[in-house]
Amino acid sequence: MDFKKTALQLRGYFSTPGRQLLLFSLIHFLILLVWLNFSAFDIRIHPDVELYLEYADFMFEGNLPYRDFIVEYPPLSLLFLLIPRLFSANLAGYADAFAVLIFVFALLGLFFTSRLSRKLELNHFATLGIYTLAFFLIGDIAINRFDVIPAVLSLGAVCYYLENKPRAAWFMLALGVLVKLYPAIIAPIFAIGHIRRREFRPLIKGMAVFCITGLAVTLPFFIASPEGFWRFIDFHSGRGLQIESSYASLLMLGDMLGLTGVEVVYSYSSVDLKAAASDFLVAASTFITLAAVLACYCFYCRSFFKGKDENVNLISYMIGALALLLVASKIFSTQFVIWLYPFIPLLGNRMRHPAWIIFGIIALLTQYIFPYNYGELVDLRQPAVIFLILRNFLVLALGIAVMYCSSVKQKNPDENRRDGSIPELA
C-alpha cells in the first residue's frame, strides 16, 4: 500500500474548510465514545453529575431554585442541568444525556473556531486540530461539568464581536455570564475596542442587550426570593483557600521548605488549605484578582497606541485575563482549565505554537492531579504537590507570555492562510 499516495488523496479530500469541519466533528464523536466507555474516574458518573440530577429533580417536582432549594450556580445554568432530565430520570441515563449535551456545545465551539480561524486568517486545519486535541487533553472532566457551555458561549461572543455584530456578541456574552460568572471579565475588553474605534452607539446598544438579558433571566428568581438568591452569592464569597489555587500551592511550597505548616480541611463542598497566612490570602485574593485583571485591561489599552493588530490582541489579552483570573483567585477547581481551551487554538502571534505546547502540559498535569491522584494531593504527597505548583506556574507564564508577545507578527506567512488548506506533506 502506498501510504504517501493515500495521504495525498486524503489531503486533497479534506482541503476545504467544510470537510475539515466534518472530519474534526467525527473525531469529537470518537472522543465522546472513548470517555463514555473508558472513564478516568473510578465510577463513570461523577458526584457533580449526581448534584445536577438532584437540582433537576427538584425543579421537576415544582420547586423554584433559590427559593425552595439552595443553588450554587447562576440561573441560566439550571436550564442546561434540566435538559438531560427531559430524556432520563435515572442517574446513568441522565449522565449520558448530559455528556451528549456537552458534546453538542463542543461541536458548536468547533463551528465558531472554524469561522474565527478564517476571520483571523489562521491555518484552518491546524486550528481545528488543536481545538480538538485541547478538548481531548482536558479529559472526561469535560463531560462531568458544565464549564464547556460558558466557554463556548464566550467563544461565540468573540466570534460575533470580530464579525462586527455587537448586539449578538453582547447577547452571547450575557448568556455565558448567566451560566457561569467568569465571562464577565471579557466585557471590558469588548468595551475598550468599541471606545478605541469611537463606536459609542454600538457599545451602548450592546451593553443594553447585555443588561436586559441579564435582568430578564435573574429578576424573576430575585423577586421570588431575594434572600435565597443572595445565598448563592454568599456561598462563593464565603469559601476558603481551595487546595488547587495558586495561593495554596505557594503554601505547600512553604511547607516543603519548612517555612510554614499547612492543614487540609473540608468545607463548602471543596477541599481547602489552612495555614497561618491562609485567612490573609483569602482576603487579599479579591484585591489581587482585581489588580491583575485591571492591569491586563491597561496593557490592552496601551497596545492600541502602538498601532497593533486588534484582532490578534483581542485573543491574546482574553487568554491573559482568563489566566490571571485563574491564578489570582482563591479557587482554582480542576474544570476551570476548560475556560482557556477554546481560545488557545486562535492565537496568532509568535506564541501560537508554544502556547499549544504549554496548554497541553497544563491539561496533562491537571489530569494527573484530578482525577488520577487527587488523594495524593490531599495527603500533601509528591509528586502531586510539585505538579500542582508547576501547573499553576505554567498558567501564569502562559497568560503573561501571550500578552507580552501579542504585538509580534508571525515570521512565517504561510502559517496564516485564509483558504484553510493543509500544509504540504513532507
N, C-alpha and C positions, 0 to 999 in steps of 0.2 A: 504494500500500500504506500502511495506517495503522500506522505504527511504534509510536505511543503505545498503540494498542489491542492490538497484538501483545505489546508489553512488559508491559502489564497482564495479559494472558492468561498469559504465562509466569510472571509474579509469582504469579498465583493457583495455577498448576500446581505451582510449586516453593515453596509456602507451608508445607509440612510438613517436619520435620527429616529424615524418611526419604528424601524425594525430593531434598532438598538434598544429602544424603549421596551419593545416586546420581549427581547432577549433577557433584559435585566428584571422584567416583571416575572418571567418564568423562574429566574434564579431566586427571586424573593419568595416565590411559592415553594421552591425546594427547601429554602431555609426554614420556612414555617413548618414544613413536614418534618424536618430534622428536629426542630425544637419540640414539636408535639410528641415525638416518639423517643427522643433521646435527650431528656431534660438534664440540665446541670444540677437541678435541685434533687434532694433525696426523694421528695414527693413532688410529682409534676405540678401540682396545684399549690401555689404559694399562699401563705396566710393572708396576704394583702388581697388576693382574689376572693378569699372567703369573706373578708370585710366588705368588699364591693357587693358581693351577693347579699350580704346582710342588709346593707343600705337599700339595695333594690327590693328585697322582700318587704322591708318596712314601707317603702313607697307603694308597693303593690297592695299592701294592706290598708292603704289610705292615710298613712301617716305623712305629715308635712315635714320636710327637712328643716333643721334648725329649731323648729318649734316643738315637734314631738320626739325627736331624737337628735343627739349631738352629731355634727358632721365636721370633719377636719379639712374639707376641700371646698373650693369656690362653687357657686351654684351650678354653672353650666357643666361641670364635671359629672354631676349626678345624672345628666341625660345620657352620657356615654357609659355610665355604670348600669343604667336602666335598660339600654338597648339589648344587651346579651340576654337579659332576663326574659325578654319577649320570646326568645327561642328555646329556653330551657329553664326549668325550675330547680333542677338538681345541680350540685356543685360541679361535677365533671363536665356536663353539657354546657353549663354557664362558662366555665373556664375556656372551653374550646371556642365558644361563640365570641368570648372576649378577645381571644387570640386572633380570630378572623377579623374582628373589628380593627385591631391594631395593624394587621396585615393590610387592610384596605387603606388605612391612613398612610402607611409606609409607601404604598403604591401612589397615593396622591402626592406624597413628597417627592417620589421619583419623577412624576409628571412636572411638578414645579421646578425640580432640578434640571430637567431637560429644557424647559423654557428659559431658565436663568442662564444655563451654560451657553445657549445661543445668543442671549442678550449680552452676556459678558464676553462673548467670542472666545470661549474656552473649548478645549477638545471635548466634544460631546461624549464620545465613548469612554474616555478616561474618567470624566466627571461622574457619569452614571455608574461606572465600575467602582469608583471609590465610595460613592454613596452606598452602594450595595454591600461592599466589603465592610464599611464602617458599621452598617446595620447588623451584619453578622458578628463582628468582633465585640459588639456590646453584649452579646449573649442573650439567652432567653429570658433575662430580666425584662427585656423589651415587651414581651407578651404577658408579663405578670405585673406590669404597672401601666398607667395610662399616660406616661410622660411623652410618648411618641406623638400623642394627639396635639398638645400645645406646641411641641417643637415643629410639627408640620404646619400648623396654623400660622406660626410665626414665619416660617419659610414662605408660605403663601402671601403673607402680608408684604414681605420683602419683594416678592415677585411682582405683585401689583404696583408697589411703590416704584420700582425701577421701570415698569411699563407705563409710568405716568398715569396711574389710575388711583389717585389719592383716597377717594372715598372707599373704594374696595379694599385698599391697603389698611386703612384705619379700622374698617369693619372687621377684617380678618384678625387684626391685632387685638381688637376688643374681645373677640371670641377666644383668642389664646389666653388673655388675661383672666377671662371668666372661667376658664378651665383650670389654669394654674397661674398664680400671680406674677411669676418672674418675667414674662414677656413685656411687662410694663417698662422695663429698662430700655426697650427698643424705641419707645415713643419719643424721647428727646432726640434720638439720632434722626428720626424722620423729621421732627420739627426743625432741627438745625439745618437740614438740607433744604426744606421749604424756605426758611428765612434767608439762607445764603442766596438762593435764586430769586428772592423777593416774590415768592408765590404765597402771598398773605391770604388771598381768598381761598385757594385750595387747602391751606393749612387750617383756616377757621372752619371750613366745611368738613374737613377730615376729622378734626378734633370734636366737632359737634356730633358726627356719626359715632365716634368712639364713646363719647359721654352718654349719648342717647341709648346706644346699645347696652352699655354697662348698667344704666339706670333701669332700662326695661326688664333686664334679667334679675337684678338684685333687689329692686324696690319691693316687689311682691313678698319676697321672703323676709325682708327687713320689716315691712309693715305688719306681717303676720306675727313676728316675734323678734323685736329689736334685741332683747336680752339674749335669745338663742343665737342670733346672727353674730353679735359681738363675742359670743363664746368661741366661735370659730376663729376670730382674730386672736383672742386671749390664748387659745390653745397653742398657737405658734409662738407668740411673743413670750410665753412663759417657759419655753423649752430651754434645756441646758446646753452644755457643750457636747454636741454629738461626736461620737467616737471617731468618725471618719473625717471630721473637719480638720482644716489646716492647723487650727489652734491646738486641737487635741494631739495632732501628730508632733507638734513642737514640744508639748508637754511630755509626750512619750520619749522624744529625743532627750529631753532634760532628765527624765527618769533613767534612761540608759546610761547617761553620763554621770549619774549620781547627784544631779543638781536639785532635783525635786522628787517628791513621791507622788504617785497617781493612784486613783482608785476607780474601778469600773462600777457604775451604778445603772439601774434600770428605772426609767421614768418616761412618761409621756409617749408610751408605745415605741421607745427607741432605747438604744444603749448609749449612755453618756459617760463622760470622763470627769472626775472630780480631782482637784488639786488645790494647792494654796492659792494659785492665781486664777483658777477657773471662773469664779464669780466676776472678777475684774474683766477677764477676757470676754465673758458673755455680755457684760455691759458695754465694753469698748467695741465689740464687733459691729454694732449698729453704726457707730461713727466711722469706723474703719471702712465699712462697706460703702457708706455714703461718700466718703472722701475718695475712695478708689474709683467708683463709678463716675463721680463728678470730674475727676482727673482725666478719665477716658473721654468724656464729652469735651473737655477743654482742648485736649490734643486733637480731637476730631475737628473742632472749630479752627484750630491753628493750621491744620493741613490744608484748609481751603485757601488760606492766604498764600500758600506756596504753589497754588495752581495745579494741584494733583488731581488724578482721576477720581471723581466722586464715587463711581460705581465700585471700583476696587477698594477704595477707602471704606465704603459702607460695610462691606462684608468683613473686612479686617477689624474694624472697630466694633462691630457687633460681636464677633468672636472674642475680641479683647474684653468687652464689657461683661459678657457672659462668664468668661474665665475668671475675671477679677471678682465677680459676684460669688462664684463658687468658692474661691479660696478665702475671701474676706468674710463670708457668712459663718455663723456659728453652727450651721447644719450643712452637711455635705453627704446626703444619702447616696447610695450606690447608683440609683437610677438617674441622678442629676447629670451624669455624664451624657445621657441621651440628649440633653439640651443643646450640646455642641455639634452632634453628628451631622445634622442636615447642612450645616454651613461650611464645614471643613472642606468638602469637595469643591466649593465655589471660590476658594482663594485664588487670586490672580497675580499675586506678586511673587517675589523670589522665595517666599516661604511656602509656596504651594506644595512642593514635594516634601520638604522637611516636615511641614505641618501634618501631612498624611501619616508619615512615619511616627511622629510624636503622638498623634492621637491613637494610632494603632497600639503603641506601647501603653498609653494611658488606659485604653479599653481592656487590654490583656491583664494589666496589673489590677484593675478594678475587678475583673472576673476572678482573679486569683484570691483577692480579699473576700469578695462575696459573689457567689455563694460557696465557693470551694473551701475556703479556710477562715471563715468568719469566727469560728470558735477559737482558732489560733490567735486572731487579733484581740478578741475579748479577753483572752488569758494573757495578753501582752507578750506573746512569744514571737520568736523570729522564725522565718524571715518576714512574716506578715507585717510587723511594725515597720521594718525597713522599706518594704514595698509600698506601704501606705505613705510614708514620708516622701519616697521617690515619686509616687503618683501625684501627690499634691504639689510637689515642686515642679513637675512637668506641666501641670495645668497652668500654674503661674507663669512659667517660662514660655509656654505656648501663647498665652494672652499678651505678654509683653512683646514677644518676638514678632507676632503678626502685625501689631500696631507700629512697631519700630520700622518694619520693612515695608509698610503699606505704600510708601511713596516710590518704591523702586520697581521699575518695569522689568518684565522678564526679558532675558537676553536672547532667548531663542524664539523668534517669531513664529516658528512652525508649531509651537505648543498651543497657540491660540487660533484655532481655525474655525471660522464661522460655520463651515459646512458640516462639521461634526464627523469628518472622516477619520478613519483609523490609521495610525501611523504605519508606514511601510514595515513589513516583516523583514527581519534580518535574514 
